[in-house]
Amino acid sequence: MELEFSADQEELRLGVRTFLEAECPMTLVRAVVEGKSDYLSLWSQMVELGWPALTIPETYGGLGLGVLEAAVVSEELGRVVAPGPLFPTMTQFIPALLALGDSETKARFLGPVAQGKCTGTLALTEVGASVDPAQVNTTATQDGNEWVLSGKKYAVLGGLDVDEIVVVARVSGTTGDEGVAAFIVPAQTANPVPVVALDATRSMATLDINGIRVSSDRLLGEPGPESAAAIRKVIDESITALAIETVGTSQSIFDLTLNYAKEREQFGVPIGSFQAIKHRFADMLVLLERARATSYFAALTVAENDHRRPLAVATAKAAAGDCQRKIGREGIQIHGGIGYTWEHNMHIYVRRVLTDAQLLGSADEQRARIADFLFV
């Protein structure tokens, strides 16, 4: 397992960071949050640069890069709190198609995704918020050449912004891994209901899919244990991306707070010179580096299908949760009164990490998964 970034991966990081710093400033993000602008111009430029095609195989018009490259991009998107559908498309929709689709389905959907003509996301979470496909209660009943879906999905990231949604369900009358399947549902027919989310930079939706019909050619793979196993890998990849995005945003909170501590003076000296403040930054840095290291290790296990993948992914999400909790709180407190105001940008960063921390399992839920892995 190679633990160092290649020259190409470092070049990718530099290119993505340079572009986002220029084209996705906080003024744009704040305008999106306040409803004064949208992300469409930024998205158009991302498409021109070929970002939606990064992890799509060359056979389907992509660039053929992998999980690690997606991780690098995810961290940079988190740094600038980037709005738009790239993150759910790259880290949820594309992995689902690659893991579950046959060659015909991949050609049908991945080609348009690579061209920026199609975006997507994943609908998994139900009441109880389990990330285990064996716990899914949404049902699929075959009716001739169609499947009728019945259920409700919560916290669908980008559900209002994408074209297609991969819905995880199970064949009626089955339990556990038996009958687990995934269907590509057009977003417009999935009845997405807007959720007033903490993070206003991206949409969140609830799907009421009772009675929704999808044609059989939108079924990904065959229902059963093999599909359940493939979906677990997709979920692990998505969780890892959320952890790494959290690291990117936490890094920006850390940097912003550190710069403030160097400039803000009390008693004639910068507050960053106080020993107590130095200790707080040291604690933040330890958590930040731990989260970054565990997140990229998790990405490696996903990329190489390492047997340690489930444990590594849960550890990464838990570490990212610990990181954002400490850094988000300290970022606001060290800024003092200004850190609590709407006019300051701190709350935009904090809202992103708080939201990412809850999606696909909080730190506490990930620790419960770790306990299951260790003691089963």
Sequence and secondary structure as in RCSB ss.txt:
>XXXX:A:sequence
MELEFSADQEELRLGVRTFLEAECPMTLVRAVVEGKSDYLSLWSQMVELGWPALTIPETYGGLGLGVLEAAVVSE
ELGRVVAPGPLFPTMTQFIPALLALGDSETKARFLGPVAQGKCTGTLALTEVGASVDPAQVNTTATQDGNEWVLS
GKKYAVLGGLDVDEIVVVARVSGTTGDEGVAAFIVPAQTANPVPVVALDATRSMATLDINGIRVSSDRLLGEPGP
ESAAAIRKVIDESITALAIETVGTSQSIFDLTLNYAKEREQFGVPIGSFQAIKHRFADMLVLLERARATSYFAAL
TVAENDHRRPLAVATAKAAAGDCQRKIGREGIQIHGGIGYTWEHNMHIYVRRVLTDAQLLGSADEQRARIADFLF
V
>XXXX:A:secstr
   S  HHHHHHHHHHHHHHHHHS HHHHHHHHTTS  SHHHHHHHHHTTGGGTTS GGGTS    HHHHHHHHH
HHHHTT  SSHHHIIIIIHHHHHHH  HHHHHHHHHHHHTTS  EEEE   TT    GGG   EEEEETTEEEEE
 EEEEEETTTT SEEEEEEEETT  TTTTEEEEEEEGGGG EEE   S TTS EEEEE TTEEEEGGGEES SSH
HHHHHHHHHHHHHHHHHHHHHHHHHHHHHHHHHHHHHH EETTEEGGGSHHHHHHHHHHHHHHHHHHHHHHHHHH
HHHTT TTHHHHHHHHHHHHHHHHHHHHHHHHHHHGGGGGSSSSTHHHHHHHHHHHHHTT  HHHHHHHHHHHHH
 
